[in-house]
Amino acid sequence: MARKHVNQGRAPAKADLPEKVCAACGRPFSWRKKWARDWENVRYCSDRCRGAGAKA
Ligand SMILES: [Zn+2]
C-alpha cells in the first residue's frame, strides 16, 4: 500500500489565524508573520494587489 500525504492544502493551525478580505482581488487571506506589526493596516493579500488596488 502506498502512503501519500492527504492533507495537501490543509493547515490545521490556520484556523487560529485572523482573516481579512483583499480590497483588490476580493479573496480572503490569512494573517502572516510579516504583517504582525501592521495587521490593522493590511488591506491587500499581496504587494501585487496593493499596487493594483492603490489608486489614488
Ligand atoms: Zn489580493
N, CA, C, O and the ligand as a Tripos MOL2 file, in Angstrom:
@<TRIPOS>MOLECULE
protein
  225   223    57     0     0
PROTEIN
NO_CHARGES

@<TRIPOS>ATOM
      1 N           0.8310   -1.2080    0.0000 N.3       1 MET1
      2 CA          0.0000    0.0000    0.0000 C.3       1 MET1
      3 C           0.8680    1.2610    0.0000 C.2       1 MET1
      4 O           1.7900    1.3940    0.8040 O.2       1 MET1
      5 N           0.5750    2.1270   -0.8600 N.am      2 ALA2
      6 CA          1.3370    3.3700   -0.9460 C.3       2 ALA2
      7 C           0.7500    4.4170   -0.0050 C.2       2 ALA2
      8 O          -0.4620    4.5970    0.1050 O.2       2 ALA2
      9 N           1.6620    5.0840    0.6540 N.am      3 ARG3
     10 CA          1.2090    6.1280    1.5820 C.3       3 ARG3
     11 C           1.4160    7.5040    0.9670 C.2       3 ARG3
     12 O           2.5220    7.8370    0.5390 O.2       3 ARG3
     13 N           0.3920    8.2750    0.9240 N.am      4 LYS4
     14 CA          0.5250    9.6210    0.3610 C.3       4 LYS4
     15 C           0.1260   10.6700    1.3870 C.2       4 LYS4
     16 O          -0.5870   10.4040    2.3540 O.2       4 LYS4
     17 N           0.6070   11.8380    1.1380 N.am      5 HIS5
     18 CA          0.1900   12.9450    2.0010 C.3       5 HIS5
     19 C          -1.2010   13.4030    1.5770 C.2       5 HIS5
     20 O          -1.4040   13.8670    0.4550 O.2       5 HIS5
     21 N          -2.1220   13.2690    2.4640 N.am      6 VAL6
     22 CA         -3.5120   13.5580    2.1220 C.3       6 VAL6
     23 C          -3.8820   14.9960    2.4480 C.2       6 VAL6
     24 O          -4.8410   15.5440    1.9030 O.2       6 VAL6
     25 N          -3.1260   15.5870    3.3250 N.am      7 ASN7
     26 CA         -3.5190   16.9120    3.8070 C.3       7 ASN7
     27 C          -2.9160   18.0420    2.9870 C.2       7 ASN7
     28 O          -2.4920   19.0620    3.5320 O.2       7 ASN7
     29 N          -2.8830   17.8590    1.7230 N.am      8 GLN8
     30 CA         -2.3570   18.9370    0.8880 C.3       8 GLN8
     31 C          -3.3000   20.1310    0.9250 C.2       8 GLN8
     32 O          -4.5120   19.9890    0.7600 O.2       8 GLN8
     33 N          -2.7350   21.2870    1.1410 N.am      9 GLY9
     34 CA         -3.5480   22.4980    1.1630 C.3       9 GLY9
     35 C          -4.3150   22.6940    2.4430 C.2       9 GLY9
     36 O          -5.0870   23.6460    2.5620 O.2       9 GLY9
     37 N          -4.1240   21.8240    3.3940 N.am     10 ARG10
     38 CA         -4.8370   21.9870    4.6660 C.3      10 ARG10
     39 C          -3.8560   22.2600    5.7850 C.2      10 ARG10
     40 O          -2.9710   21.4540    6.0720 O.2      10 ARG10
     41 N          -4.0250   23.3830    6.3970 N.am     11 ALA11
     42 CA         -3.1470   23.7410    7.5060 C.3      11 ALA11
     43 C          -3.9840   23.9240    8.7580 C.2      11 ALA11
     44 O          -4.6650   24.9390    8.9030 O.2      11 ALA11
     45 N          -3.9450   22.9740    9.6470 N.am     12 PRO12
     46 CA         -4.7760   22.9700   10.8590 C.3      12 PRO12
     47 C          -4.6400   24.2430   11.6790 C.2      12 PRO12
     48 O          -5.6250   24.7560   12.2100 O.2      12 PRO12
     49 N          -3.4230   24.7480   11.7800 N.am     13 ALA13
     50 CA         -3.1970   25.9220   12.6170 C.3      13 ALA13
     51 C          -3.7970   27.1740   12.0030 C.2      13 ALA13
     52 O          -3.9640   28.1890   12.6800 O.2      13 ALA13
     53 N          -4.1120   27.0990   10.7490 N.am     14 LYS14
     54 CA         -4.6050   28.2610   10.0330 C.3      14 LYS14
     55 C          -5.9190   28.7680   10.6150 C.2      14 LYS14
     56 O          -6.2450   29.9510   10.5150 O.2      14 LYS14
     57 N          -6.6540   27.8680   11.2140 N.am     15 ALA15
     58 CA         -7.9550   28.2270   11.7780 C.3      15 ALA15
     59 C          -7.8240   29.2490   12.8930 C.2      15 ALA15
     60 O          -8.7670   29.9830   13.1910 O.2      15 ALA15
     61 N          -6.6770   29.2900   13.4900 N.am     16 ASP16
     62 CA         -6.4800   30.2080   14.6050 C.3      16 ASP16
     63 C          -6.0820   31.6050   14.1430 C.2      16 ASP16
     64 O          -6.1170   32.5610   14.9190 O.2      16 ASP16
     65 N          -5.7090   31.7110   12.8880 N.am     17 LEU17
     66 CA         -5.2380   32.9920   12.3990 C.3      17 LEU17
     67 C          -6.3950   33.8750   11.9510 C.2      17 LEU17
     68 O          -7.3770   33.3790   11.4000 O.2      17 LEU17
     69 N          -6.2880   35.1650   12.1800 N.am     18 PRO18
     70 CA         -7.3130   36.0890   11.7210 C.3      18 PRO18
     71 C          -7.3000   36.1890   10.1990 C.2      18 PRO18
     72 O          -6.2800   35.9420    9.5550 O.2      18 PRO18
     73 N          -8.4380   36.5510    9.6430 N.am     19 GLU19
     74 CA         -8.5200   36.6690    8.1950 C.3      19 GLU19
     75 C          -9.0710   38.0170    7.7940 C.2      19 GLU19
     76 O          -9.7980   38.6690    8.5430 O.2      19 GLU19
     77 N          -8.7030   38.4150    6.5890 N.am     20 LYS20
     78 CA         -9.2700   39.6200    6.0020 C.3      20 LYS20
     79 C          -9.5980   39.3350    4.5470 C.2      20 LYS20
     80 O          -9.1810   38.3220    3.9860 O.2      20 LYS20
     81 N         -10.3500   40.2420    3.9490 N.am     21 VAL21
     82 CA        -10.6400   40.1050    2.5310 C.3      21 VAL21
     83 C          -9.8570   41.1600    1.7640 C.2      21 VAL21
     84 O          -9.8960   42.3460    2.0920 O.2      21 VAL21
     85 N          -9.1640   40.7210    0.7650 N.am     22 CYS22
     86 CA         -8.3320   41.6270   -0.0120 C.3      22 CYS22
     87 C          -9.1890   42.6790   -0.7050 C.2      22 CYS22
     88 O         -10.2050   42.3600   -1.3220 O.2      22 CYS22
     89 N          -8.7710   43.9300   -0.5970 N.am     23 ALA23
     90 CA         -9.5420   45.0230   -1.1770 C.3      23 ALA23
     91 C          -9.3820   45.0910   -2.6870 C.2      23 ALA23
     92 O         -10.1300   45.7920   -3.3680 O.2      23 ALA23
     93 N          -8.4110   44.3670   -3.2000 N.am     24 ALA24
     94 CA         -8.1700   44.4120   -4.6340 C.3      24 ALA24
     95 C          -8.8020   43.2230   -5.3520 C.2      24 ALA24
     96 O          -9.5590   43.4050   -6.3050 O.2      24 ALA24
     97 N          -8.4950   42.0120   -4.9030 N.am     25 CYS25
     98 CA         -8.9650   40.8230   -5.6100 C.3      25 CYS25
     99 C         -10.1830   40.1990   -4.9260 C.2      25 CYS25
    100 O         -10.8190   39.3070   -5.4880 O.2      25 CYS25
    101 N         -10.5090   40.6610   -3.7240 N.am     26 GLY26
    102 CA        -11.7140   40.1840   -3.0560 C.3      26 GLY26
    103 C         -11.5730   38.8110   -2.4260 C.2      26 GLY26
    104 O         -12.5550   38.2400   -1.9520 O.2      26 GLY26
    105 N         -10.3800   38.2840   -2.4150 N.am     27 ARG27
    106 CA        -10.1870   36.9560   -1.8310 C.3      27 ARG27
    107 C          -9.7690   37.0790   -0.3680 C.2      27 ARG27
    108 O          -9.0630   38.0120    0.0120 O.2      27 ARG27
    109 N         -10.2150   36.1250    0.4440 N.am     28 PRO28
    110 CA         -9.7940   36.1110    1.8410 C.3      28 PRO28
    111 C          -8.3410   35.6880    1.9670 C.2      28 PRO28
    112 O          -7.8630   34.8130    1.2450 O.2      28 PRO28
    113 N          -7.6630   36.3190    2.8870 N.am     29 PHE29
    114 CA         -6.2820   35.9210    3.1540 C.3      29 PHE29
    115 C          -6.0490   35.9200    4.6510 C.2      29 PHE29
    116 O          -6.7190   36.6290    5.4020 O.2      29 PHE29
    117 N          -5.1080   35.1290    5.0620 N.am     30 SER30
    118 CA         -4.8610   34.9490    6.4860 C.3      30 SER30
    119 C          -3.6740   35.7650    6.9610 C.2      30 SER30
    120 O          -2.8150   36.1940    6.1900 O.2      30 SER30
    121 N          -3.6720   35.9490    8.2240 N.am     31 TRP31
    122 CA         -2.5780   36.6580    8.8810 C.3      31 TRP31
    123 C          -1.2300   36.0570    8.5260 C.2      31 TRP31
    124 O          -1.0720   34.8380    8.4610 O.2      31 TRP31
    125 N          -0.2760   36.9190    8.3020 N.am     32 ARG32
    126 CA          1.0790   36.4350    8.0550 C.3      32 ARG32
    127 C           2.0470   37.1160    9.0060 C.2      32 ARG32
    128 O           1.8260   38.2310    9.4770 O.2      32 ARG32
    129 N           3.1040   36.4100    9.2610 N.am     33 LYS33
    130 CA          4.0640   36.8960   10.2460 C.3      33 LYS33
    131 C           4.6380   38.2550    9.8630 C.2      33 LYS33
    132 O           4.9270   39.0860   10.7240 O.2      33 LYS33
    133 N           4.7960   38.4650    8.5800 N.am     34 LYS34
    134 CA          5.3840   39.7270    8.1330 C.3      34 LYS34
    135 C           4.4520   40.9070    8.3850 C.2      34 LYS34
    136 O           4.8700   42.0640    8.3490 O.2      34 LYS34
    137 N           3.1700   40.5910    8.6430 N.am     35 TRP35
    138 CA          2.2050   41.6530    8.9230 C.3      35 TRP35
    139 C           1.9650   41.8180   10.4150 C.2      35 TRP35
    140 O           1.1040   42.5960   10.8250 O.2      35 TRP35
    141 N           2.7100   41.1000   11.2180 N.am     36 ALA36
    142 CA          2.4590   41.0560   12.6590 C.3      36 ALA36
    143 C           2.3580   42.4510   13.2710 C.2      36 ALA36
    144 O           1.5490   42.6910   14.1670 O.2      36 ALA36
    145 N           3.1680   43.3440   12.7870 N.am     37 ARG37
    146 CA          3.1990   44.6840   13.3880 C.3      37 ARG37
    147 C           2.2490   45.6590   12.6970 C.2      37 ARG37
    148 O           2.0340   46.7760   13.1670 O.2      37 ARG37
    149 N           1.6890   45.2180   11.5820 N.am     38 ASP38
    150 CA          0.9100   46.1620   10.7880 C.3      38 ASP38
    151 C          -0.4190   45.5690   10.3110 C.2      38 ASP38
    152 O          -1.0040   46.0210    9.3260 O.2      38 ASP38
    153 N          -0.8690   44.5590   11.0270 N.am     39 TRP39
    154 CA         -2.0530   43.8270   10.5740 C.3      39 TRP39
    155 C          -3.2830   44.7330   10.4200 C.2      39 TRP39
    156 O          -4.0840   44.5410    9.5050 O.2      39 TRP39
    157 N          -3.4270   45.6900   11.2900 N.am     40 GLU40
    158 CA         -4.6100   46.5570   11.2400 C.3      40 GLU40
    159 C          -4.6690   47.3510    9.9440 C.2      40 GLU40
    160 O          -5.7470   47.7100    9.4720 O.2      40 GLU40
    161 N          -3.5260   47.6140    9.3880 N.am     41 ASN41
    162 CA         -3.4710   48.4380    8.1850 C.3      41 ASN41
    163 C          -3.3890   47.6300    6.8960 C.2      41 ASN41
    164 O          -3.4090   48.1830    5.7960 O.2      41 ASN41
    165 N          -3.2970   46.3190    7.0490 N.am     42 VAL42
    166 CA         -3.1850   45.4800    5.8590 C.3      42 VAL42
    167 C          -4.5320   45.3770    5.1620 C.2      42 VAL42
    168 O          -5.5330   45.0240    5.7850 O.2      42 VAL42
    169 N          -4.5570   45.6800    3.8880 N.am     43 ARG43
    170 CA         -5.8110   45.6110    3.1330 C.3      43 ARG43
    171 C          -5.7030   44.6960    1.9180 C.2      43 ARG43
    172 O          -6.7160   44.3280    1.3230 O.2      43 ARG43
    173 N          -4.4970   44.3360    1.5550 N.am     44 TYR44
    174 CA         -4.3090   43.5500    0.3510 C.3      44 TYR44
    175 C          -3.5350   42.2780    0.6500 C.2      44 TYR44
    176 O          -2.7030   42.2350    1.5560 O.2      44 TYR44
    177 N          -3.8260   41.2460   -0.1270 N.am     45 CYS45
    178 CA         -3.2220   39.9490    0.1530 C.3      45 CYS45
    179 C          -1.7780   39.8880   -0.3000 C.2      45 CYS45
    180 O          -1.0300   39.0080    0.1270 O.2      45 CYS45
    181 N          -1.3790   40.8080   -1.1560 N.am     46 SER46
    182 CA         -0.0190   40.7590   -1.6820 C.3      46 SER46
    183 C           0.4030   42.1440   -2.1460 C.2      46 SER46
    184 O          -0.4110   43.0570   -2.2790 O.2      46 SER46
    185 N           1.6930   42.2680   -2.3860 N.am     47 ASP47
    186 CA          2.1870   43.5480   -2.8960 C.3      47 ASP47
    187 C           1.5960   43.8360   -4.2670 C.2      47 ASP47
    188 O           1.3750   44.9870   -4.6430 O.2      47 ASP47
    189 N           1.3500   42.7810   -4.9900 N.am     48 ARG48
    190 CA          0.7930   42.9320   -6.3200 C.3      48 ARG48
    191 C          -0.6120   43.5440   -6.2540 C.2      48 ARG48
    192 O          -0.9520   44.4430   -7.0230 O.2      48 ARG48
    193 N          -1.4090   43.0390   -5.3220 N.am     49 CYS49
    194 CA         -2.7560   43.5650   -5.1570 C.3      49 CYS49
    195 C          -2.6960   44.9800   -4.5910 C.2      49 CYS49
    196 O          -3.5290   45.8220   -4.9250 O.2      49 CYS49
    197 N          -1.7420   45.2310   -3.7610 N.am     50 ARG50
    198 CA         -1.6120   46.5730   -3.2050 C.3      50 ARG50
    199 C          -1.3520   47.5810   -4.3200 C.2      50 ARG50
    200 O          -1.8820   48.6920   -4.3210 O.2      50 ARG50
    201 N          -0.5240   47.1580   -5.2620 N.am     51 GLY51
    202 CA         -0.2380   48.0200   -6.3950 C.3      51 GLY51
    203 C          -1.4580   48.2180   -7.2770 C.2      51 GLY51
    204 O          -1.6720   49.2960   -7.8300 O.2      51 GLY51
    205 N          -2.2630   47.1560   -7.4030 N.am     52 ALA52
    206 CA         -3.4470   47.2290   -8.2520 C.3      52 ALA52
    207 C          -4.5720   47.9910   -7.5640 C.2      52 ALA52
    208 O          -5.3780   48.6530   -8.2160 O.2      52 ALA52
    209 N          -4.6150   47.8900   -6.2430 N.am     53 GLY53
    210 CA         -5.7300   48.4760   -5.5140 C.3      53 GLY53
    211 C          -5.4600   49.8950   -5.0510 C.2      53 GLY53
    212 O          -6.3850   50.6360   -4.7180 O.2      53 GLY53
    213 N          -4.1960   50.2680   -5.0320 N.am     54 ALA54
    214 CA         -3.8640   51.5920   -4.5330 C.3      54 ALA54
    215 C          -3.9730   52.6210   -5.6380 C.2      54 ALA54
    216 O          -2.9820   53.0650   -6.2190 O.2      54 ALA54
    217 N          -5.1980   52.9780   -5.9010 N.am     55 LYS55
    218 CA         -5.4250   54.0130   -6.9090 C.3      55 LYS55
    219 C          -5.7970   55.3030   -6.1930 C.2      55 LYS55
    220 O          -6.8920   55.4380   -5.6470 O.2      55 LYS55
    221 N          -4.9040   56.2040   -6.2070 N.am     56 ALA56
    222 CA         -5.1770   57.4690   -5.5300 C.3      56 ALA56
    223 C          -4.8450   58.5680   -6.5060 C.2      56 ALA56
    224 O          -4.9890   59.7460   -6.1810 O.2      56 ALA56
    225 ZN         -5.4670   40.3010   -3.4150 Zn       57 ZN57
@<TRIPOS>BOND
     1     1     2 1
     2     2     3 1
     3     3     4 2
     4     3     5 am
     5     5     6 1
     6     6     7 1
     7     7     8 2
     8     7     9 am
     9     9    10 1
    10    10    11 1
    11    11    12 2
    12    11    13 am
    13    13    14 1
    14    14    15 1
    15    15    16 2
    16    15    17 am
    17    17    18 1
    18    18    19 1
    19    19    20 2
    20    19    21 am
    21    21    22 1
    22    22    23 1
    23    23    24 2
    24    23    25 am
    25    25    26 1
    26    26    27 1
    27    27    28 2
    28    27    29 am
    29    29    30 1
    30    30    31 1
    31    31    32 2
    32    31    33 am
    33    33    34 1
    34    34    35 1
    35    35    36 2
    36    35    37 am
    37    37    38 1
    38    38    39 1
    39    39    40 2
    40    39    41 am
    41    41    42 1
    42    42    43 1
    43    43    44 2
    44    43    45 am
    45    45    46 1
    46    46    47 1
    47    47    48 2
    48    47    49 am
    49    49    50 1
    50    50    51 1
    51    51    52 2
    52    51    53 am
    53    53    54 1
    54    54    55 1
    55    55    56 2
    56    55    57 am
    57    57    58 1
    58    58    59 1
    59    59    60 2
    60    59    61 am
    61    61    62 1
    62    62    63 1
    63    63    64 2
    64    63    65 am
    65    65    66 1
    66    66    67 1
    67    67    68 2
    68    67    69 am
    69    69    70 1
    70    70    71 1
    71    71    72 2
    72    71    73 am
    73    73    74 1
    74    74    75 1
    75    75    76 2
    76    75    77 am
    77    77    78 1
    78    78    79 1
    79    79    80 2
    80    79    81 am
    81    81    82 1
    82    82    83 1
    83    83    84 2
    84    83    85 am
    85    85    86 1
    86    86    87 1
    87    87    88 2
    88    87    89 am
    89    89    90 1
    90    90    91 1
    91    91    92 2
    92    91    93 am
    93    93    94 1
    94    94    95 1
    95    95    96 2
    96    95    97 am
    97    97    98 1
    98    98    99 1
    99    99   100 2
   100    99   101 am
   101   101   102 1
   102   102   103 1
   103   103   104 2
   104   103   105 am
   105   105   106 1
   106   106   107 1
   107   107   108 2
   108   107   109 am
   109   109   110 1
   110   110   111 1
   111   111   112 2
   112   111   113 am
   113   113   114 1
   114   114   115 1
   115   115   116 2
   116   115   117 am
   117   117   118 1
   118   118   119 1
   119   119   120 2
   120   119   121 am
   121   121   122 1
   122   122   123 1
   123   123   124 2
   124   123   125 am
   125   125   126 1
   126   126   127 1
   127   127   128 2
   128   127   129 am
   129   129   130 1
   130   130   131 1
   131   131   132 2
   132   131   133 am
   133   133   134 1
   134   134   135 1
   135   135   136 2
   136   135   137 am
   137   137   138 1
   138   138   139 1
   139   139   140 2
   140   139   141 am
   141   141   142 1
   142   142   143 1
   143   143   144 2
   144   143   145 am
   145   145   146 1
   146   146   147 1
   147   147   148 2
   148   147   149 am
   149   149   150 1
   150   150   151 1
   151   151   152 2
   152   151   153 am
   153   153   154 1
   154   154   155 1
   155   155   156 2
   156   155   157 am
   157   157   158 1
   158   158   159 1
   159   159   160 2
   160   159   161 am
   161   161   162 1
   162   162   163 1
   163   163   164 2
   164   163   165 am
   165   165   166 1
   166   166   167 1
   167   167   168 2
   168   167   169 am
   169   169   170 1
   170   170   171 1
   171   171   172 2
   172   171   173 am
   173   173   174 1
   174   174   175 1
   175   175   176 2
   176   175   177 am
   177   177   178 1
   178   178   179 1
   179   179   180 2
   180   179   181 am
   181   181   182 1
   182   182   183 1
   183   183   184 2
   184   183   185 am
   185   185   186 1
   186   186   187 1
   187   187   188 2
   188   187   189 am
   189   189   190 1
   190   190   191 1
   191   191   192 2
   192   191   193 am
   193   193   194 1
   194   194   195 1
   195   195   196 2
   196   195   197 am
   197   197   198 1
   198   198   199 1
   199   199   200 2
   200   199   201 am
   201   201   202 1
   202   202   203 1
   203   203   204 2
   204   203   205 am
   205   205   206 1
   206   206   207 1
   207   207   208 2
   208   207   209 am
   209   209   210 1
   210   210   211 1
   211   211   212 2
   212   211   213 am
   213   213   214 1
   214   214   215 1
   215   215   216 2
   216   215   217 am
   217   217   218 1
   218   218   219 1
   219   219   220 2
   220   219   221 am
   221   221   222 1
   222   222   223 1
   223   223   224 2
@<TRIPOS>SUBSTRUCTURE
     1 MET1         2 RESIDUE 1 A MET
     2 ALA2         6 RESIDUE 1 A ALA
     3 ARG3        10 RESIDUE 1 A ARG
     4 LYS4        14 RESIDUE 1 A LYS
     5 HIS5        18 RESIDUE 1 A HIS
     6 VAL6        22 RESIDUE 1 A VAL
     7 ASN7        26 RESIDUE 1 A ASN
     8 GLN8        30 RESIDUE 1 A GLN
     9 GLY9        34 RESIDUE 1 A GLY
    10 ARG10       38 RESIDUE 1 A ARG
    11 ALA11       42 RESIDUE 1 A ALA
    12 PRO12       46 RESIDUE 1 A PRO
    13 ALA13       50 RESIDUE 1 A ALA
    14 LYS14       54 RESIDUE 1 A LYS
    15 ALA15       58 RESIDUE 1 A ALA
    16 ASP16       62 RESIDUE 1 A ASP
    17 LEU17       66 RESIDUE 1 A LEU
    18 PRO18       70 RESIDUE 1 A PRO
    19 GLU19       74 RESIDUE 1 A GLU
    20 LYS20       78 RESIDUE 1 A LYS
    21 VAL21       82 RESIDUE 1 A VAL
    22 CYS22       86 RESIDUE 1 A CYS
    23 ALA23       90 RESIDUE 1 A ALA
    24 ALA24       94 RESIDUE 1 A ALA
    25 CYS25       98 RESIDUE 1 A CYS
    26 GLY26      102 RESIDUE 1 A GLY
    27 ARG27      106 RESIDUE 1 A ARG
    28 PRO28      110 RESIDUE 1 A PRO
    29 PHE29      114 RESIDUE 1 A PHE
    30 SER30      118 RESIDUE 1 A SER
    31 TRP31      122 RESIDUE 1 A TRP
    32 ARG32      126 RESIDUE 1 A ARG
    33 LYS33      130 RESIDUE 1 A LYS
    34 LYS34      134 RESIDUE 1 A LYS
    35 TRP35      138 RESIDUE 1 A TRP
    36 ALA36      142 RESIDUE 1 A ALA
    37 ARG37      146 RESIDUE 1 A ARG
    38 ASP38      150 RESIDUE 1 A ASP
    39 TRP39      154 RESIDUE 1 A TRP
    40 GLU40      158 RESIDUE 1 A GLU
    41 ASN41      162 RESIDUE 1 A ASN
    42 VAL42      166 RESIDUE 1 A VAL
    43 ARG43      170 RESIDUE 1 A ARG
    44 TYR44      174 RESIDUE 1 A TYR
    45 CYS45      178 RESIDUE 1 A CYS
    46 SER46      182 RESIDUE 1 A SER
    47 ASP47      186 RESIDUE 1 A ASP
    48 ARG48      190 RESIDUE 1 A ARG
    49 CYS49      194 RESIDUE 1 A CYS
    50 ARG50      198 RESIDUE 1 A ARG
    51 GLY51      202 RESIDUE 1 A GLY
    52 ALA52      206 RESIDUE 1 A ALA
    53 GLY53      210 RESIDUE 1 A GLY
    54 ALA54      214 RESIDUE 1 A ALA
    55 LYS55      218 RESIDUE 1 A LYS
    56 ALA56      222 RESIDUE 1 A ALA
    57 ZN57       225 GROUP 0 **** ****
